[in-house]
Amino acid sequence: MIDLSTWNLTLPVGVPAVTIETPLLVGGYQDHYFQSTSTGVTFWVPVNGTTTTNAVYPRSELRETYADGELRNWTYPSADNLLSANLAVSQVPSTGKLVIGQIHAFGSSSPLLKLEYQFKTASQTANIVAKVRNSPTDTTSTVIPLLSGIPLNQRFSYVIDLSPKGLLSVMVNGSLWSQQLSTAWAPKPLYFKAGVYAQDNTGYETEAGKATFYSLKIEHRLP
């Protein structure tokens, strides 16, 4: 069973989108957009869902917290910071794109890293790509292909690791990519996110993104 005691949950309802706080999640919260069972957690987000402030796309997505629900933000030199997951995507919007994991920057609308599932209709499989801002001042992300050929409903794993020396690594099904980040990121407060963040906001409610996470874990290993 996935430990939800270090997360809160953003849902695509309300204006701005509502947050389900950590104690309520731990208490067994369930709804149309989020289901937790003994085998995993399932996220569902329609393209016509509401968004968080300053966002243009809807999400059903977890955000890192402390056990009491306080937001957890960290700087990378303080620990070896890891987010690991095993999941399967079962539905995508018409763009084919879902963000399934992030390192976000506190107080910014632009994340350091987005891990994205990009489904291609022609091949009926998806590419997994990382979108990375090497420096906080970068206005655009570099797109790094990580793995291809993953169909809907096929489980796969990822590990995102940001080391105390600023080495960012992403492994998907054993395929590893890494890059040294600008030291300008070192003082910036960061946090992990995971779930389904649809990269689409046009269409009916039947058009949506859906994924089930069978494992999900945050670690901050002290150096």
The 8 nearest C-alpha neighbors of each residue, nearest first, counted from 0:
[[1, 37, 38, 39, 2, 36, 214, 213],
 [2, 0, 214, 3, 39, 215, 40, 213],
 [1, 3, 4, 0, 5, 216, 215, 25],
 [4, 2, 5, 6, 25, 1, 24, 21],
 [3, 5, 66, 2, 6, 25, 21, 22],
 [6, 4, 64, 65, 66, 3, 63, 21],
 [7, 5, 63, 64, 62, 3, 21, 61],
 [6, 8, 21, 20, 62, 61, 19, 64],
 [9, 7, 61, 19, 18, 60, 62, 10],
 [8, 10, 18, 60, 59, 17, 61, 19],
 [9, 11, 59, 17, 12, 16, 58, 18],
 [12, 10, 49, 48, 16, 57, 58, 50],
 [13, 11, 16, 49, 10, 17, 48, 14],
 [12, 14, 16, 15, 17, 49, 11, 50],
 [15, 13, 16, 49, 12, 50, 17, 51],
 [14, 16, 51, 13, 52, 50, 17, 49],
 [15, 17, 13, 51, 14, 50, 12, 11],
 [16, 18, 13, 10, 9, 12, 15, 19],
 [19, 17, 9, 8, 20, 10, 16, 7],
 [20, 18, 8, 7, 9, 23, 17, 24],
 [19, 21, 7, 23, 22, 18, 68, 24],
 [20, 22, 7, 68, 24, 23, 6, 4],
 [23, 21, 25, 24, 20, 26, 68, 67],
 [22, 24, 26, 21, 25, 20, 28, 19],
 [25, 23, 28, 21, 26, 22, 27, 20],
 [26, 24, 22, 27, 23, 3, 4, 21],
 [25, 27, 23, 24, 28, 22, 21, 3],
 [28, 26, 25, 24, 29, 23, 35, 22],
 [27, 29, 24, 23, 26, 30, 25, 35],
 [30, 28, 34, 33, 27, 35, 31, 32],
 [29, 31, 33, 32, 34, 28, 35, 10],
 [30, 32, 33, 29, 34, 43, 42, 44],
 [33, 31, 43, 30, 42, 44, 59, 34],
 [32, 34, 42, 30, 41, 29, 31, 43],
 [35, 33, 41, 29, 40, 30, 36, 42],
 [34, 36, 40, 39, 41, 29, 33, 37],
 [37, 35, 38, 39, 40, 34, 0, 41],
 [36, 38, 0, 39, 35, 1, 40, 213],
 [39, 37, 36, 0, 213, 40, 1, 35],
 [38, 40, 213, 36, 212, 37, 35, 0],
 [39, 41, 35, 212, 211, 34, 36, 213],
 [42, 40, 211, 34, 33, 210, 212, 35],
 [41, 43, 33, 210, 209, 32, 59, 195],
 [44, 42, 209, 32, 208, 59, 33, 41],
 [43, 45, 208, 207, 59, 58, 32, 209],
 [46, 44, 207, 204, 47, 48, 206, 208],
 [47, 45, 200, 207, 48, 199, 201, 206],
 [46, 48, 45, 200, 204, 203, 201, 202],
 [49, 47, 11, 57, 45, 46, 12, 50],
 [48, 50, 11, 12, 57, 16, 13, 14],
 [51, 49, 57, 16, 54, 56, 11, 15],
 [50, 52, 16, 15, 54, 53, 49, 57],
 [51, 53, 54, 15, 50, 16, 14, 55],
 [52, 54, 51, 55, 108, 50, 15, 56],
 [55, 53, 51, 52, 56, 50, 108, 57],
 [54, 56, 50, 53, 57, 200, 51, 199],
 [55, 57, 200, 54, 50, 198, 199, 197],
 [58, 56, 50, 48, 11, 49, 197, 196],
 [59, 57, 196, 60, 11, 44, 195, 197],
 [60, 58, 10, 195, 9, 44, 42, 194],
 [59, 61, 194, 9, 58, 193, 8, 195],
 [60, 62, 8, 193, 192, 7, 6, 194],
 [61, 63, 192, 6, 7, 8, 191, 64],
 [62, 64, 6, 191, 71, 5, 190, 192],
 [65, 63, 70, 71, 5, 6, 69, 68],
 [64, 66, 5, 69, 68, 67, 71, 70],
 [65, 67, 5, 4, 68, 64, 21, 69],
 [68, 66, 65, 69, 21, 22, 64, 4],
 [69, 67, 21, 65, 66, 64, 20, 70],
 [70, 68, 65, 64, 67, 71, 66, 21],
 [69, 71, 64, 65, 68, 72, 63, 62],
 [72, 70, 64, 65, 63, 69, 190, 73],
 [71, 73, 190, 189, 188, 70, 105, 74],
 [72, 74, 188, 189, 190, 75, 71, 77],
 [75, 73, 188, 76, 77, 187, 186, 189],
 [74, 76, 163, 77, 185, 78, 73, 162],
 [77, 75, 163, 78, 74, 164, 185, 165],
 [76, 78, 75, 74, 163, 221, 79, 73],
 [79, 77, 221, 220, 163, 219, 222, 76],
 [78, 80, 162, 220, 163, 219, 161, 221],
 [79, 81, 219, 161, 160, 78, 218, 162],
 [82, 80, 160, 218, 159, 217, 219, 83],
 [81, 83, 217, 159, 158, 216, 218, 160],
 [84, 82, 158, 216, 157, 215, 159, 81],
 [85, 83, 215, 214, 157, 156, 86, 216],
 [84, 86, 156, 214, 213, 155, 212, 157],
 [87, 85, 212, 154, 211, 213, 155, 84],
 [86, 88, 154, 152, 153, 211, 210, 89],
 [89, 87, 210, 152, 151, 90, 209, 211],
 [88, 90, 152, 151, 209, 210, 87, 91],
 [91, 89, 209, 208, 88, 207, 151, 92],
 [90, 92, 208, 95, 207, 96, 93, 209],
 [93, 91, 207, 95, 206, 94, 208, 199],
 [92, 94, 95, 91, 206, 199, 96, 207],
 [93, 95, 96, 92, 199, 198, 91, 118],
 [96, 94, 118, 91, 93, 92, 117, 119],
 [97, 95, 117, 198, 94, 116, 118, 197],
 [98, 96, 197, 116, 196, 115, 198, 195],
 [97, 99, 115, 196, 114, 195, 100, 116],
 [100, 98, 194, 195, 193, 114, 115, 97],
 [101, 99, 193, 114, 192, 98, 113, 194],
 [102, 100, 113, 192, 112, 191, 103, 114],
 [101, 103, 191, 112, 111, 190, 110, 192],
 [102, 104, 110, 190, 111, 189, 101, 191],
 [103, 105, 189, 110, 107, 188, 111, 106],
 [106, 104, 107, 188, 189, 103, 72, 190],
 [105, 107, 104, 108, 188, 109, 103, 189],
 [108, 106, 109, 105, 104, 110, 103, 135],
 [107, 109, 110, 53, 106, 54, 104, 105],
 [108, 110, 107, 111, 104, 103, 138, 132],
 [111, 109, 103, 104, 112, 102, 108, 113],
 [110, 112, 132, 103, 102, 131, 104, 109],
 [113, 111, 131, 102, 101, 110, 130, 114],
 [112, 114, 101, 130, 129, 100, 115, 98],
 [115, 113, 129, 100, 98, 99, 128, 101],
 [114, 116, 98, 128, 97, 127, 99, 113],
 [115, 117, 127, 97, 96, 126, 98, 125],
 [118, 116, 96, 125, 126, 95, 115, 127],
 [117, 119, 125, 95, 124, 96, 116, 126],
 [120, 118, 121, 123, 125, 124, 122, 117],
 [119, 121, 123, 122, 118, 124, 95, 125],
 [120, 122, 119, 123, 124, 118, 125, 95],
 [121, 123, 124, 120, 119, 125, 148, 118],
 [124, 122, 120, 119, 121, 150, 118, 125],
 [125, 123, 150, 149, 148, 122, 118, 119],
 [126, 124, 118, 149, 117, 148, 119, 150],
 [125, 127, 147, 117, 146, 116, 148, 128],
 [126, 128, 116, 146, 145, 115, 117, 147],
 [129, 127, 144, 145, 115, 143, 114, 126],
 [128, 130, 114, 143, 142, 113, 131, 115],
 [129, 131, 142, 113, 140, 141, 112, 143],
 [132, 130, 112, 140, 141, 111, 133, 129],
 [131, 133, 140, 111, 134, 137, 141, 112],
 [132, 134, 180, 181, 131, 137, 135, 111],
 [133, 135, 181, 136, 137, 132, 183, 184],
 [136, 134, 137, 184, 183, 132, 133, 111],
 [135, 137, 134, 138, 132, 133, 183, 139],
 [138, 136, 134, 135, 139, 132, 133, 140],
 [137, 139, 136, 140, 132, 135, 109, 134],
 [138, 140, 137, 132, 141, 131, 130, 136],
 [141, 139, 132, 131, 130, 142, 138, 137],
 [140, 142, 131, 130, 132, 143, 139, 133],
 [141, 143, 130, 129, 140, 128, 131, 144],
 [142, 144, 129, 128, 145, 130, 141, 131],
 [145, 143, 128, 146, 127, 129, 142, 126],
 [146, 144, 128, 127, 143, 171, 174, 129],
 [145, 147, 127, 126, 144, 171, 174, 128],
 [148, 146, 126, 149, 125, 127, 145, 124],
 [147, 149, 124, 125, 126, 150, 146, 122],
 [148, 150, 125, 124, 147, 153, 126, 151],
 [151, 149, 124, 153, 125, 123, 148, 152],
 [150, 152, 89, 88, 153, 149, 124, 90],
 [151, 153, 89, 87, 88, 150, 154, 90],
 [154, 152, 87, 151, 150, 155, 149, 88],
 [153, 155, 87, 86, 152, 85, 156, 88],
 [154, 156, 85, 86, 172, 87, 153, 157],
 [157, 155, 85, 172, 84, 171, 86, 158],
 [156, 158, 171, 170, 84, 83, 172, 85],
 [157, 159, 83, 170, 169, 82, 160, 84],
 [158, 160, 169, 82, 81, 168, 83, 157],
 [159, 161, 81, 168, 80, 167, 162, 169],
 [162, 160, 167, 80, 166, 165, 79, 168],
 [161, 163, 79, 166, 165, 164, 80, 160],
 [164, 162, 76, 75, 78, 79, 165, 77],
 [165, 163, 162, 166, 76, 75, 161, 179],
 [166, 164, 162, 180, 163, 179, 161, 167],
 [165, 167, 179, 162, 161, 164, 178, 180],
 [168, 166, 161, 178, 177, 160, 179, 165],
 [169, 167, 177, 160, 176, 159, 161, 166],
 [168, 170, 159, 176, 158, 175, 177, 160],
 [169, 171, 175, 158, 174, 157, 173, 176],
 [172, 170, 157, 174, 173, 156, 169, 158],
 [173, 171, 156, 174, 155, 157, 170, 146],
 [172, 174, 171, 170, 175, 157, 156, 158],
 [175, 173, 171, 170, 172, 145, 176, 146],
 [176, 174, 170, 169, 173, 171, 177, 168],
 [175, 177, 169, 168, 170, 174, 145, 178],
 [178, 176, 168, 167, 169, 175, 166, 179],
 [177, 179, 167, 166, 180, 168, 176, 133],
 [180, 178, 166, 165, 167, 181, 177, 133],
 [181, 179, 133, 165, 166, 178, 182, 167],
 [180, 182, 183, 134, 133, 184, 179, 165],
 [181, 183, 184, 185, 180, 165, 134, 186],
 [184, 182, 181, 185, 134, 135, 186, 187],
 [183, 185, 182, 187, 186, 181, 135, 134],
 [186, 184, 182, 183, 187, 75, 74, 76],
 [187, 185, 184, 74, 188, 183, 75, 182],
 [186, 188, 184, 185, 74, 189, 104, 105],
 [189, 187, 73, 74, 72, 105, 104, 186],
 [190, 188, 104, 72, 73, 103, 105, 74],
 [191, 189, 72, 103, 102, 63, 73, 104],
 [190, 192, 102, 63, 101, 103, 62, 193],
 [193, 191, 62, 101, 61, 100, 63, 102],
 [194, 192, 100, 61, 99, 60, 101, 62],
 [193, 195, 60, 99, 61, 59, 42, 196],
 [196, 194, 99, 59, 60, 98, 58, 97],
 [195, 197, 58, 98, 97, 57, 59, 198],
 [198, 196, 97, 199, 57, 58, 195, 56],
 [199, 197, 96, 97, 56, 196, 200, 94],
 [200, 198, 197, 46, 201, 56, 94, 92],
 [199, 201, 46, 56, 47, 202, 57, 198],
 [202, 200, 46, 199, 47, 203, 206, 93],
 [203, 201, 46, 206, 47, 200, 204, 205],
 [202, 204, 205, 206, 47, 46, 201, 45],
 [203, 205, 45, 206, 47, 46, 207, 202],
 [204, 206, 203, 207, 45, 202, 46, 92],
 [207, 205, 204, 92, 203, 45, 46, 202],
 [206, 208, 45, 92, 44, 46, 91, 205],
 [207, 209, 91, 90, 44, 92, 43, 197],
 [208, 210, 43, 90, 89, 42, 88, 44],
 [211, 209, 88, 42, 89, 87, 41, 212],
 [210, 212, 41, 86, 87, 40, 213, 42],
 [211, 213, 86, 40, 39, 214, 85, 41],
 [214, 212, 39, 85, 86, 38, 211, 40],
 [213, 215, 85, 84, 212, 1, 39, 216],
 [216, 214, 84, 83, 1, 212, 85, 213],
 [215, 217, 83, 82, 84, 218, 214, 2],
 [218, 216, 82, 81, 83, 219, 215, 80],
 [217, 219, 81, 80, 220, 82, 216, 79],
 [220, 218, 80, 79, 78, 221, 81, 217],
 [221, 219, 79, 78, 218, 222, 80, 81],
 [220, 222, 78, 79, 219, 77, 80, 163],
 [221, 78, 220, 79, 163, 77, 76, 162]]
